[in-house]
Amino acid sequence: MTKEEGASISVTACPHHTCPLAALEQHTLINVNVPANAPLFSYRTSTGWAPMTCQDFISHCNNVWTSQGFLPMPSHAFRIGGATKLLLQGVHPDVVSSQGRWTSWSFLEYWRRIETVLPLFISSSINNKCISNIDTIMDSYTQQQCPSPSAPTN
């Protein structure tokens, strides 16, 4: 999302087959022949190595998905999907906002339309106790971070 500016990110291990730290370790093992000066996520071109852009990645994913009969997905689906997963796991919204480098509270708008988002992310690993606390946490967070304007005074 920061394009040429780059970004510092944190990668946190989790006890699941989708662990991002394990995936990063696997990436470095598989791509051992990529030159050290190539971008972390890059591919070979006729003129050298090119960084994988968001557009390249989403295009490839959508080619795979549509070839299997699924609908294409926009790139922001990954960001909101990650935010939703963290919220469903009980991670505090302040942490979700920081981790996702959200510069607005737009992820709260997605969360408010949870009936359209939730079915995409439910799995057997969800902690139901955490889910039962989400409404209270989100309401409190919204009141702290997005206070409603004061009523006009006469």
BAROKE-942488 format. One record per atom (N, C-alpha, C): residue number from 1; x, y, z. Coordinates in nm, 3 decimals, always signed. Each point is the difference from the previous one (the first is absolute). Layout:
<sites>
   i      xx      yy      zz
 NUM       X       Y       Z
...
</sites>
This chain:
<sites>
   i      xx      yy      zz
   1  +0.081  -0.120  +0.000
   1  -0.081  +0.120  +0.000
   1  +0.085  +0.126  +0.000
   2  +0.126  -0.011  +0.041
   2  +0.085  +0.119  +0.005
   2  +0.086  +0.015  -0.124
   3  -0.015  -0.092  -0.094
   3  +0.069  +0.002  -0.129
   3  +0.150  +0.018  +0.017
   4  +0.056  +0.101  -0.066
   4  +0.146  +0.017  +0.000
   4  +0.057  +0.039  +0.135
   5  -0.084  +0.048  +0.090
   5  +0.048  +0.042  +0.131
   5  +0.043  -0.119  +0.085
   6  -0.055  -0.117  -0.027
   6  +0.030  -0.116  +0.083
   6  -0.068  +0.013  +0.134
   7  +0.021  -0.096  +0.085
   7  -0.062  +0.003  +0.132
   7  +0.069  -0.101  +0.090
   8  +0.002  +0.030  +0.127
   8  +0.045  -0.097  +0.099
   8  -0.125  -0.075  +0.045
   9  +0.008  -0.131  +0.001
   9  -0.115  -0.080  +0.042
   9  +0.044  -0.097  +0.108
  10  -0.097  -0.052  +0.071
  10  +0.030  -0.104  +0.097
  10  -0.064  -0.128  -0.050
  11  +0.070  -0.110  +0.019
  11  -0.051  -0.131  -0.038
  11  -0.006  -0.081  +0.129
  12  -0.118  -0.044  +0.035
  12  -0.022  -0.069  +0.126
  12  -0.036  -0.146  -0.025
  13  +0.068  -0.088  +0.067
  13  -0.028  -0.143  -0.013
  13  -0.135  -0.032  +0.062
  14  -0.065  -0.102  -0.054
  14  -0.124  -0.050  +0.060
  14  -0.004  -0.152  -0.017
  15  -0.065  -0.069  +0.092
  15  -0.002  -0.146  -0.005
  15  -0.106  -0.054  -0.097
  16  +0.020  +0.028  -0.128
  16  -0.097  -0.040  -0.102
  16  +0.075  -0.019  -0.131
  17  -0.056  -0.079  -0.090
  17  +0.069  -0.025  -0.127
  17  +0.009  +0.125  -0.087
  18  -0.069  +0.108  +0.036
  18  +0.009  +0.125  -0.073
  18  +0.098  +0.099  +0.065
  19  +0.086  -0.049  +0.087
  19  +0.095  +0.085  +0.072
  19  +0.085  +0.082  -0.097
  20  -0.005  +0.133  +0.009
  20  +0.077  +0.082  -0.094
  20  +0.151  -0.013  +0.018
  21  +0.046  -0.023  +0.122
  21  +0.144  -0.016  +0.022
  21  +0.050  -0.129  -0.066
  22  -0.076  -0.107  +0.014
  22  +0.037  -0.126  -0.066
  22  -0.002  +0.016  -0.152
  23  -0.098  +0.074  -0.051
  23  -0.008  +0.024  -0.145
  23  +0.121  +0.080  -0.048
  24  +0.042  +0.100  +0.076
  24  +0.117  +0.079  -0.036
  24  +0.127  -0.085  +0.003
  25  +0.012  -0.085  +0.100
  25  +0.115  -0.091  +0.007
  25  +0.001  -0.095  -0.120
  26  -0.117  -0.052  -0.036
  26  -0.011  -0.089  -0.116
  26  +0.037  +0.074  -0.129
  27  -0.042  +0.124  -0.011
  27  +0.032  +0.084  -0.116
  27  +0.152  +0.013  -0.017
  28  +0.069  +0.028  +0.110
  28  +0.145  +0.017  -0.009
  28  +0.072  -0.132  -0.031
  29  -0.056  -0.112  +0.046
  29  +0.061  -0.130  -0.030
  29  -0.019  -0.038  -0.147
  30  -0.120  +0.022  -0.051
  30  -0.031  -0.036  -0.138
  30  +0.075  +0.088  -0.099
  31  +0.015  +0.127  +0.033
  31  +0.058  +0.097  -0.092
  31  +0.145  +0.033  +0.034
  32  +0.075  -0.102  +0.036
  32  +0.138  +0.019  +0.042
  32  +0.089  +0.055  -0.112
  33  -0.036  -0.020  -0.125
  33  +0.082  +0.046  -0.112
  33  -0.030  +0.142  -0.045
  34  -0.092  +0.068  +0.066
  34  -0.029  +0.139  -0.033
  34  +0.115  +0.086  +0.054
  35  +0.053  +0.091  -0.082
  35  +0.111  +0.085  +0.047
  35  -0.037  +0.081  +0.124
  36  +0.097  +0.023  +0.084
  36  -0.022  +0.073  +0.125
  36  -0.050  +0.143  -0.024
  37  +0.034  +0.059  -0.115
  37  -0.043  +0.138  -0.027
  37  -0.139  +0.008  -0.065
  38  -0.063  -0.113  -0.025
  38  -0.135  +0.000  -0.057
  38  -0.101  +0.031  +0.111
  39  -0.110  +0.065  -0.034
  39  -0.103  +0.024  +0.100
  39  -0.048  -0.132  +0.062
  40  -0.047  +0.007  +0.124
  40  -0.042  -0.120  +0.072
  40  -0.101  -0.082  -0.080
  41  -0.102  +0.064  -0.051
  41  -0.099  -0.069  -0.083
  41  +0.018  +0.050  -0.142
  42  +0.076  -0.074  -0.077
  42  +0.029  +0.041  -0.136
  42  -0.008  -0.120  -0.093
  43  +0.007  +0.028  -0.129
  43  -0.001  -0.106  -0.100
  43  +0.095  +0.037  -0.112
  44  +0.046  -0.103  -0.069
  44  +0.097  +0.020  -0.108
  44  -0.072  +0.051  -0.124
  45  +0.060  +0.099  -0.063
  45  -0.049  +0.052  -0.128
  45  +0.112  -0.015  -0.102
  46  -0.025  +0.039  -0.121
  46  +0.103  -0.009  -0.104
  46  +0.117  +0.094  +0.027
  47  -0.020  +0.102  +0.084
  47  +0.106  +0.096  +0.028
  47  +0.055  -0.010  +0.143
  48  -0.045  -0.096  +0.078
  48  +0.049  -0.013  +0.137
  48  -0.111  -0.039  +0.095
  49  -0.003  +0.063  +0.116
  49  -0.098  -0.031  +0.103
  49  -0.091  +0.121  +0.021
  50  -0.128  -0.025  +0.011
  50  -0.098  +0.108  +0.021
  50  -0.076  -0.027  +0.129
  51  -0.031  +0.106  +0.074
  51  -0.079  -0.019  +0.122
  51  -0.143  -0.038  -0.036
  52  -0.056  -0.092  +0.078
  52  -0.141  -0.033  -0.022
  52  -0.084  +0.113  +0.055
  53  -0.080  +0.059  -0.086
  53  -0.087  +0.109  +0.042
  53  -0.134  -0.056  +0.046
  54  -0.076  +0.082  +0.068
  54  -0.133  -0.039  +0.043
  54  -0.083  -0.040  -0.122
  55  +0.009  +0.079  -0.106
  55  -0.077  -0.028  -0.122
  55  +0.041  -0.135  -0.060
  56  +0.130  -0.031  -0.004
  56  +0.046  -0.130  -0.050
  56  -0.057  -0.114  +0.085
  57  +0.008  +0.015  +0.130
  57  -0.045  -0.104  +0.092
  57  -0.150  -0.025  -0.014
  58  -0.078  +0.107  +0.004
  58  -0.146  -0.014  -0.010
  58  -0.039  -0.057  -0.135
  59  +0.066  +0.042  -0.105
  59  -0.030  -0.053  -0.134
  59  +0.024  -0.151  -0.005
  60  +0.112  -0.044  +0.056
  60  +0.031  -0.143  +0.002
  60  -0.104  -0.077  +0.083
  61  -0.031  +0.051  +0.119
  61  -0.101  -0.065  +0.085
  61  -0.133  -0.010  -0.073
  62  -0.042  +0.110  -0.061
  62  -0.128  +0.000  -0.069
  62  -0.001  -0.094  -0.120
  63  +0.111  -0.015  -0.068
  63  +0.009  -0.097  -0.110
  63  -0.023  -0.142  +0.053
  64  +0.063  -0.031  +0.113
  64  -0.017  -0.132  +0.060
  64  -0.144  -0.019  +0.045
  65  -0.054  +0.097  +0.074
  65  -0.136  -0.014  +0.053
  65  -0.104  -0.011  -0.111
  66  +0.007  +0.087  -0.100
  66  -0.101  -0.004  -0.106
  66  +0.011  -0.127  -0.083
  67  +0.122  -0.053  -0.013
  67  +0.014  -0.126  -0.075
  67  -0.067  -0.116  +0.074
  68  -0.021  +0.018  +0.130
  68  -0.065  -0.103  +0.082
  68  -0.147  +0.033  +0.027
  69  -0.052  +0.101  -0.068
  69  -0.141  +0.035  +0.013
  69  -0.034  +0.096  +0.112
  70  +0.100  +0.058  +0.065
  70  -0.025  +0.097  +0.105
  70  +0.000  +0.141  -0.058
  71  -0.061  +0.092  +0.074
  71  -0.001  +0.139  -0.043
  71  +0.135  +0.065  +0.030
  72  +0.040  +0.099  -0.081
  72  +0.123  +0.073  +0.031
  72  -0.019  +0.084  +0.126
  73  +0.110  +0.029  +0.067
  73  -0.005  +0.078  +0.124
  73  +0.083  +0.127  -0.017
  74  -0.044  +0.111  +0.058
  74  +0.082  +0.121  -0.003
  74  +0.113  -0.009  +0.102
  75  +0.103  +0.080  -0.017
  75  +0.115  -0.007  +0.090
  75  -0.036  +0.035  +0.144
  76  -0.095  +0.091  +0.020
  76  -0.033  +0.037  +0.138
  76  -0.064  -0.115  +0.076
  77  -0.043  -0.105  -0.069
  77  -0.057  -0.116  +0.069
  77  +0.104  -0.065  +0.090
  78  +0.128  +0.006  -0.040
  78  +0.105  -0.057  +0.083
  78  +0.018  +0.083  +0.128
  79  -0.005  +0.131  -0.013
  79  +0.017  +0.086  +0.118
  79  -0.116  -0.016  +0.096
  80  -0.122  +0.007  -0.052
  80  -0.114  -0.012  +0.090
  80  -0.011  -0.143  +0.052
  81  +0.042  -0.097  -0.080
  81  +0.000  -0.138  +0.048
  81  +0.095  -0.018  +0.117
  82  +0.118  +0.059  -0.010
  82  +0.096  -0.007  +0.110
  82  -0.052  +0.071  +0.124
  83  -0.061  +0.118  -0.020
  83  -0.056  +0.074  +0.114
  83  -0.112  -0.081  +0.064
  84  -0.086  -0.058  -0.081
  84  -0.112  -0.078  +0.054
  84  +0.050  -0.120  +0.077
  85  +0.099  -0.070  -0.055
  85  +0.054  -0.117  +0.069
  85  +0.054  +0.039  +0.138
  86  +0.076  +0.108  +0.007
  86  +0.054  +0.044  +0.129
  86  -0.111  +0.038  +0.097
  87  -0.101  +0.073  -0.048
  87  -0.111  +0.039  +0.087
  87  -0.075  -0.123  +0.051
  88  -0.021  -0.098  -0.088
  88  -0.070  -0.122  +0.043
  88  +0.082  -0.080  +0.101
  89  +0.131  +0.016  -0.003
  89  +0.085  -0.069  +0.096
  89  +0.009  +0.075  +0.132
  90  -0.067  +0.115  +0.007
  90  -0.002  +0.077  +0.124
  90  +0.112  +0.101  +0.013
  91  +0.072  +0.027  -0.108
  91  +0.105  +0.101  +0.005
  91  -0.066  +0.137  +0.010
  92  +0.050  +0.084  +0.088
  92  -0.060  +0.132  +0.024
  92  +0.007  +0.085  -0.127
  93  -0.105  +0.078  -0.029
  93  -0.001  +0.083  -0.122
  93  +0.119  +0.095  -0.014
  94  +0.055  +0.051  +0.112
  94  +0.120  +0.085  -0.009
  94  +0.116  -0.077  -0.063
  95  +0.014  -0.125  +0.038
  95  +0.109  -0.084  -0.054
  95  -0.027  -0.032  -0.147
  96  -0.126  -0.029  -0.033
  96  -0.037  -0.028  -0.139
  96  +0.032  +0.121  -0.088
  97  -0.035  +0.117  +0.047
  97  +0.025  +0.123  -0.075
  97  +0.150  +0.021  -0.021
  98  +0.080  -0.020  +0.105
  98  +0.145  +0.016  -0.010
  98  +0.062  -0.105  -0.090
  99  -0.038  -0.126  +0.018
  99  +0.055  -0.110  -0.078
  99  -0.029  +0.019  -0.149
 100  -0.120  +0.042  -0.031
 100  -0.040  +0.016  -0.140
 100  +0.040  +0.134  -0.059
 101  +0.066  +0.084  +0.081
 101  +0.039  +0.133  -0.043
 101  -0.119  +0.075  -0.061
 102  -0.118  -0.017  +0.064
 102  -0.120  +0.069  -0.046
 102  +0.015  +0.147  +0.034
 103  -0.019  +0.086  -0.097
 103  +0.010  +0.144  +0.024
 103  -0.138  +0.062  +0.019
 104  -0.103  -0.083  -0.004
 104  -0.136  +0.046  +0.028
 104  -0.069  -0.110  +0.079
 105  -0.123  +0.026  +0.035
 105  -0.078  -0.099  +0.074
 105  -0.092  -0.077  -0.094
 106  +0.037  -0.010  -0.127
 106  -0.087  -0.065  -0.098
 106  -0.026  -0.146  +0.034
 107  +0.094  -0.066  +0.068
 107  -0.026  -0.140  +0.033
 107  -0.119  -0.013  +0.094
 108  -0.034  +0.105  +0.073
 108  -0.119  -0.004  +0.085
 108  -0.127  -0.003  -0.085
 109  +0.004  +0.064  -0.117
 109  -0.117  -0.005  -0.089
 109  -0.022  -0.143  -0.049
 110  +0.107  -0.071  -0.035
 110  -0.013  -0.140  -0.039
 110  -0.056  -0.082  +0.115
 111  +0.052  +0.027  +0.120
 111  -0.044  -0.077  +0.115
 111  -0.148  +0.024  +0.028
 112  -0.047  +0.121  -0.023
 112  -0.142  +0.031  +0.022
 112  -0.089  -0.074  -0.098
 113  +0.057  -0.044  -0.114
 113  -0.076  -0.080  -0.097
 113  +0.041  -0.146  +0.014
 114  +0.014  -0.044  +0.124
 114  +0.053  -0.132  +0.030
 114  -0.080  -0.113  -0.062
 115  -0.130  +0.019  -0.020
 115  -0.080  -0.108  -0.057
 115  +0.044  -0.036  -0.141
 116  +0.069  +0.091  -0.069
 116  +0.050  -0.032  -0.133
 116  +0.145  -0.048  +0.003
 117  +0.072  +0.035  +0.106
 117  +0.141  -0.035  +0.009
 117  +0.022  -0.131  +0.077
 118  -0.072  -0.017  +0.108
 118  +0.022  -0.112  +0.090
 118  -0.003  -0.137  -0.067
 119  -0.096  -0.030  -0.087
 119  -0.002  -0.135  -0.059
 119  +0.128  -0.036  -0.075
 120  +0.074  +0.100  -0.046
 120  +0.124  -0.027  -0.074
 120  +0.113  -0.048  +0.091
 121  -0.009  +0.026  +0.129
 121  +0.114  -0.022  +0.087
 121  -0.024  -0.094  +0.118
 122  -0.120  -0.056  +0.010
 122  -0.027  -0.092  +0.111
 122  +0.075  -0.131  -0.024
 123  +0.060  -0.049  +0.102
 123  +0.068  -0.131  -0.009
 123  -0.009  -0.068  +0.136
 124  +0.040  -0.124  +0.003
 124  -0.010  -0.076  +0.124
 124  +0.098  +0.048  +0.107
 125  +0.096  +0.084  -0.036
 125  +0.098  +0.046  +0.097
 125  -0.042  +0.125  +0.076
 126  -0.119  +0.050  -0.028
 126  -0.044  +0.123  +0.066
 126  -0.034  -0.028  +0.145
 127  +0.044  +0.089  +0.087
 127  -0.029  -0.008  +0.143
 127  -0.131  +0.074  +0.025
 128  -0.108  -0.075  +0.027
 128  -0.133  +0.059  +0.017
 128  -0.007  +0.098  +0.117
 129  +0.080  -0.021  +0.102
 129  +0.000  +0.093  +0.113
 129  +0.049  +0.138  -0.045
 130  +0.102  +0.001  -0.086
 130  +0.050  +0.129  -0.052
 130  -0.106  +0.069  -0.085
 131  -0.070  -0.077  -0.081
 131  -0.103  +0.058  -0.086
 131  -0.110  +0.066  +0.083
 132  -0.036  -0.062  +0.112
 132  -0.108  +0.056  +0.082
 132  +0.038  +0.135  +0.058
 133  +0.129  +0.029  +0.011
 133  +0.045  +0.128  +0.054
 133  +0.024  +0.106  -0.107
 134  -0.006  -0.037  -0.126
 134  +0.035  +0.092  -0.108
 134  -0.089  +0.124  -0.003
 135  -0.132  -0.016  +0.012
 135  -0.090  +0.116  -0.006
 135  +0.036  +0.103  +0.106
 136  +0.022  -0.046  +0.122
 136  +0.035  +0.091  +0.109
 136  +0.132  +0.070  -0.029
 137  +0.098  -0.076  -0.045
 137  +0.131  +0.057  -0.030
 137  -0.009  +0.102  -0.113
 138  -0.073  -0.036  -0.107
 138  -0.011  +0.089  -0.115
 138  -0.078  +0.127  +0.035
 139  -0.108  -0.013  +0.078
 139  -0.076  +0.117  +0.041
 139  +0.087  +0.094  +0.084
 140  +0.073  -0.057  +0.094
 140  +0.088  +0.080  +0.085
 140  +0.107  +0.069  -0.084
 141  +0.059  -0.075  -0.090
 141  +0.105  +0.055  -0.087
 141  -0.054  +0.113  -0.087
 142  -0.117  -0.022  -0.058
 142  -0.060  +0.103  -0.086
 142  -0.028  +0.126  +0.079
 143  -0.051  -0.015  +0.122
 143  -0.030  +0.117  +0.083
 143  +0.127  +0.075  +0.037
 144  +0.110  -0.073  +0.022
 144  +0.127  +0.064  +0.037
 144  +0.066  +0.068  -0.119
 145  -0.003  -0.066  -0.117
 145  +0.074  +0.048  -0.116
 145  -0.082  +0.086  -0.095
 146  -0.130  -0.021  -0.003
 146  -0.087  +0.068  -0.096
 146  -0.119  +0.061  +0.074
 147  +0.024  +0.094  +0.090
 147  -0.113  +0.055  +0.075
 147  -0.097  +0.072  -0.093
 148  -0.128  -0.011  +0.031
 148  -0.099  +0.069  -0.082
 148  +0.005  +0.149  +0.030
 149  -0.034  +0.080  -0.100
 149  +0.004  +0.146  +0.024
 149  -0.097  +0.042  +0.109
 150  +0.035  +0.103  +0.071
 150  -0.087  +0.051  +0.107
 150  -0.128  +0.054  -0.061
 151  -0.105  -0.008  +0.078
 151  -0.126  +0.056  -0.044
 151  +0.015  +0.152  -0.008
 152  -0.060  +0.062  -0.102
 152  +0.014  +0.147  -0.013
 152  -0.063  +0.069  +0.120
 153  +0.062  +0.107  +0.039
 153  -0.052  +0.079  +0.113
 153  -0.078  +0.117  -0.055
 154  -0.102  +0.039  +0.070
 154  -0.083  +0.113  -0.044
 154  +0.045  +0.127  +0.064
</sites>
